[in-house]
Amino acid sequence: MTVKPSTQVDPWEQLFTLMAAMQSVLQQAQPALAGLGMDAKSLFVLLLVDYHPSPAELADALVLPRPTVTTLIKKMETAGYLERRGVPGDLRRFHLAVTSAGIKARTQGVDVLDKIHGQRLAKLGRADQRKLTQLLQAIADPCSKLLGR
């Protein structure tokens, strides 16, 4: 790693800080998510399956190995949060759909993350919170696969 003058921004440090902030929120949320029968990855599956209904698309969007996503899908099916639905005209393919229990768990999981992240954002003033959102939106890939855009 090269040392940069103090006036320059270190992209790696920023990226690592963003990742650490997200990881910290997810770690704090883990006990509450476990109470809902899921972990953070499972919650993200429930959040994205409406935009990426096939397991392969979901794996690509989450940037996770396909076997990991398959395991998460099976876990969510066992919990009654996801179900497989056949694709009309192709008996070999299926799409995933969130069940009513999955919608409830997803909503509760998002509420957990909102509360924890909201507590951290409260350390910033409202203007800084808005500015942070604007800055993150400015550097986010507008063609992100995350929400099917």
C-alpha positions in Angstrom: 0.0 0.0 0.0 1.4 3.4 -0.9 1.3 6.3 1.5 -0.6 9.3 0.1 -0.2 12.9 1.2 -2.7 13.8 3.9 -4.7 16.0 1.5 -5.5 13.1 -0.8 -8.4 10.7 -0.2 -7.5 7.0 0.1 -10.2 5.1 -1.9 -9.4 1.8 -0.2 -9.8 3.4 3.3 -13.2 4.8 2.3 -14.3 1.5 0.9 -13.1 -0.4 3.9 -14.8 2.1 6.2 -18.1 1.7 4.3 -17.8 -2.1 4.6 -17.0 -1.9 8.3 -20.0 0.4 9.0 -22.3 -2.0 7.2 -20.8 -5.1 8.8 -21.1 -3.4 12.3 -24.8 -2.8 11.7 -25.4 -6.4 10.5 -23.5 -7.8 13.5 -25.5 -5.8 15.9 -28.7 -6.9 14.1 -27.8 -10.6 14.1 -29.5 -11.6 17.5 -32.8 -10.0 16.4 -32.6 -11.5 13.0 -31.9 -14.9 14.5 -35.1 -14.5 16.5 -36.9 -14.1 13.1 -35.3 -17.3 11.9 -32.8 -15.7 9.6 -29.5 -14.0 9.3 -28.4 -10.9 7.2 -27.8 -12.9 4.0 -31.2 -14.5 4.3 -32.8 -11.1 4.8 -31.1 -9.8 1.6 -32.4 -12.8 -0.3 -35.9 -11.9 0.9 -35.3 -8.3 -0.1 -34.1 -9.0 -3.6 -36.0 -12.1 -4.7 -38.9 -9.9 -6.1 -36.3 -8.3 -8.5 -34.3 -11.4 -9.2 -36.6 -14.4 -9.0 -34.3 -17.1 -10.3 -31.5 -18.5 -8.1 -28.8 -17.6 -10.6 -29.9 -14.0 -10.9 -30.1 -13.8 -7.1 -26.6 -15.1 -6.7 -25.3 -12.6 -9.3 -27.1 -9.7 -7.6 -25.9 -10.6 -4.2 -22.3 -11.3 -5.4 -22.5 -14.7 -3.6 -21.5 -18.1 -4.9 -24.4 -20.0 -6.3 -24.1 -22.9 -3.8 -24.3 -20.4 -1.0 -27.5 -18.9 -2.4 -28.9 -22.4 -2.9 -28.4 -23.1 0.8 -30.0 -19.8 1.7 -33.0 -20.5 -0.5 -33.5 -23.9 1.0 -33.3 -22.4 4.5 -35.9 -19.8 3.6 -38.1 -22.5 2.0 -37.9 -24.6 5.2 -38.8 -21.5 7.3 -41.8 -21.0 5.0 -40.5 -17.6 3.8 -40.0 -18.6 0.1 -41.6 -20.9 -2.4 -40.8 -22.2 -5.8 -43.2 -21.5 -8.7 -42.9 -23.1 -12.0 -42.3 -21.0 -15.1 -45.2 -21.3 -17.5 -44.1 -23.1 -20.7 -40.8 -24.5 -19.2 -41.2 -27.4 -16.8 -37.5 -27.3 -16.0 -37.4 -23.8 -14.6 -38.8 -22.1 -11.6 -39.0 -18.7 -10.0 -38.9 -17.9 -6.3 -41.6 -16.0 -4.6 -41.9 -14.6 -1.1 -44.7 -16.1 1.0 -46.9 -14.0 3.3 -44.8 -15.3 6.2 -41.7 -14.2 4.3 -43.2 -10.7 3.7 -43.8 -10.4 7.4 -40.3 -11.6 8.3 -38.8 -9.3 5.7 -40.6 -6.3 7.1 -39.6 -7.1 10.6 -36.0 -7.6 9.5 -35.9 -4.3 7.7 -37.3 -2.7 10.8 -34.4 -4.1 12.8 -31.8 -2.7 10.4 -33.6 0.6 10.2 -33.6 1.0 14.0 -29.9 0.1 14.4 -28.7 2.1 11.4 -31.0 5.0 12.5 -29.3 5.1 15.9 -26.0 5.5 14.1 -27.2 8.1 11.7 -28.6 10.1 14.7 -24.9 10.9 15.5 -25.1 13.1 12.5 -27.2 16.2 12.0 -30.1 16.0 9.5 -28.2 18.0 7.0 -25.2 15.7 7.2 -27.6 12.7 6.9 -29.0 14.1 3.7 -25.5 14.9 2.4 -24.3 11.4 3.2 -27.2 9.9 1.3 -26.5 12.2 -1.7 -22.8 11.3 -1.7 -23.5 7.6 -1.5 -26.1 7.9 -4.3 -23.6 9.8 -6.4 -21.0 7.0 -6.3 -23.4 4.1 -6.5 -23.5 2.4 -9.8 -26.7 3.5 -11.5 -26.9 0.2 -13.3 -26.7 -1.7 -10.1 -27.9 -5.3 -10.2 -29.0 -5.0 -6.6 -32.5 -3.9 -7.3 -32.7 -4.9 -10.9 -31.7 -1.6 -12.3 
